[in-house]
Amino acid sequence: MRLLLVEDDELLGKGLKSGLSQAGYQVEWLQDGSHASQALLNEQFDLVVLDLMLPGESGISVLTKARKAGNNTPILLLTARDAVSDRVEGLDQGADDYLTKPFDLDELCARLRAIQRRKSGRAEPVLQHGNITLDPAAHRVTKDGEAVSLSGREFALLHYLLENAGRAISRTRLEETLYGWDGEVESNSLEVFIHHIRKKLGSELIRTIRGVGYMIE
């Protein structure tokens, strides 16, 4: 999952980027509200973690602009404010959830998984596709009840395709999900990951859509 983190505190931002990356997210970190608004206008993300107090443009302004532009990406607000009115304003402007600082990384990850489930229309915490089960919280994949070992990027790719089952996902979108802004993409790396997943979970699982990308039926 490609996640936009908008946090101007250097220490907290570094810690969140590291922790969320270890949790399996492809994290793009910005420290300015104006840059965040531009990124949300021009690029696609699966989730946004947005601080309210930002230089350049406030988190509420970033949120309001995104929703007025028709961007329905799930957004979780981070705030150091205790006032109920601040939290109410954020939720009423279109935020999906919020956390008050200080917070625990495990709770942040759990809340992100919850809003992602709601966006996908799922109630169950695990993804099930035939005899294959993927548990995002445990970072675990099983086939016929037996654990299957996947690399970090193989897991991320399978997770994204399962979350979007029935939709053809472009090669560009999948590469953004795996590598983000800073990653160097080798010409055939996506095909290599697809090949490994098919070898471990079945050749028919992921379908190639010529001229478009890949999908899970």
N, C-alpha and C positions, 0 to 999 in steps of 0.2 A: 504494500500500500504506500502510495506517495503522499507524504504529509508535509504541509507548510507550517513551520514553527515561526511565530512572530513574537520575539521577546528581546527587549533592549538590554536587559541585565546580562553582562558578559559571562559572569560565573554561572548563573542559573541557565542561561542559554546553552553554554557548553555542556553542562551536566544533563540537560534535557535532550540535547541532540545525541549525546553518547548513549543515554539510557533508552531512548526511543529507537535508536538504530539497533541496539542489542535486542530489543523486543521485536525486531523484524521490519520496522518501518524504514522507507527511504526518505530521509529527513532533509528538507531544504529550509535553512535558517536565515531569516531576515531580522534586522534590528530597527527598522524604520516603518512607520505606518504608511507613508506615501508609497514606498517601494512594495509593500504588501498589497496595497490596492491595485497597483500596476500588475503585479504577478497574478492576482486573482482574475484580472481582466483578460490577460493574455495567455495563461496557462491553465492546465487541468490538474487538480489535486483530488485525492480521495477524502482527506480530512484536513482540518485546520485547527491549530492550537494558537489562540490569539490573546495576547496580553492587552489589558484595557489602557494602561498608561504607557504611551509610546511617543517618541519624538516624531515630528513631521506631521503626523495625523493620528488622532486617537483611535483606539480599538473600536469604539462605538461607530465612529465615522467609517472605518474600513468595513465593518459588518454591514452597516446600512447601505453603503454603496454597492457591496456585493449582492445583497438581496434585491435592491432596486434594479440591478442589471440582470436579474434572473438567475443568479448563481445559487444553486441549491446544495452546494458542498456542505457537509456537516461541519459546524464550527463550535468548538469548545472554548469558552472564555476563561482566562486566568486573571484574577484580581486580588489586589492586596486590600481592597476596601471591604469593610464589614457591613456597610449600610445596605439594608434590604432594598432600598430604592435603586441602587446601582445594579444589583443583580436582576431586579424586575425589569429595568430598562433594557438590559442586554437580552434577556429572554424575549421581551416584547418586540425587539428589533430584529429577531430572527435567529438568535443563538440557540443551539440544541442542548447545551449544558454549560455548566461553569464549575470552577474550582477556586476556592479561596486560598491564597498563599498564607503560610507554608502548607504543602501537601505532599502526599506519598506518591512516588512514581508508580507503584503497583495500582493505586486507585486511579491515577490518570489513565493508565493503560486499560483498566477495566471499563472505565467510562467511555473511552474511545471505541472499544469493542462493542459496547452496548449501543452507541449511536450509529455505528456501522451496521449492526444488525437491524436496527429500526429502518435505516435507509434502504436496506435490501429486502425489507418486509419479512424478516425471519424472527421467530421467537426463540428457537433453539440456539444454544451457544456454539454448537458444533455444526460443521458443514458436512452433509451426507450426499454422496453421489453413488448410487448402486452399492457395491461392496467396499467403497472407499469412504473413509471418514477423516476429516481434518479438524483438529481442535486448535483454534488460534491461541487460546490462553496457555495451553500446555505445550504449544509448538510441536504437535505430534500428529503423524499421519499413520493410519492403519489400513490394511487391505485384508478383508476376510478376518478381521480381528487381530491380525498380526502386525506389529510395528514395522514401518518401512522407513529406512534412513534416507533423508534428503538433505542436501546442502542448504545453506541459508537462502541462496538465490533460487534454488529449485523449489523450496518451500514457499517463498514469496510469490513466485510465478504461478504455482499451482493454486495458492490461496486466492490470488487475483482472478484467475480464470474461473474458479469455482464460485466466487462472489458474483461474477458476471456470467454465469452459465446461461447459454442460449443466445449470447451476444457475440458477434465477431469483434475481436479486439485487434486494433492495428499493431503492426510491428513497432512503430514509433512510440505508441502509448505503452507497450510492454517494456520497451527499453528504458523509457522515462521512469517507469515504476521500479525497475531493477537498478538503475544507475544514477538517475537524477542529474543535477547540473554539473557536478564535479567528476563524475565517473567517465573513464575512457571505455568506449564500447568497441569491442573487436567485431569485425564484419560478420562472423558466423557464430558469435557467442550465444545468441538467443536460440538458434537451431540446436546447438549443443545441449543447452538446458532442456529443451523440449525432448530431444532424443533420450536423455537420461531419465526424464520422468516417464516417458512411454516405456522404456526398458524395465523400469521398476514397477509400474502400475498398470501397464497394458497398452498395446500399440493403438487401440481404438479410442483411448480416453480423450486425447486432444486431436481435434480435426484441423487440418490446414485449409484455410480459405485463400485460394490463390489470388494474388493481387491485393489482398486485404491484410490477413494476419492469421490468427488462430482463435479457436473457440472450443469450449466443452459444451456438448449438446444439452 
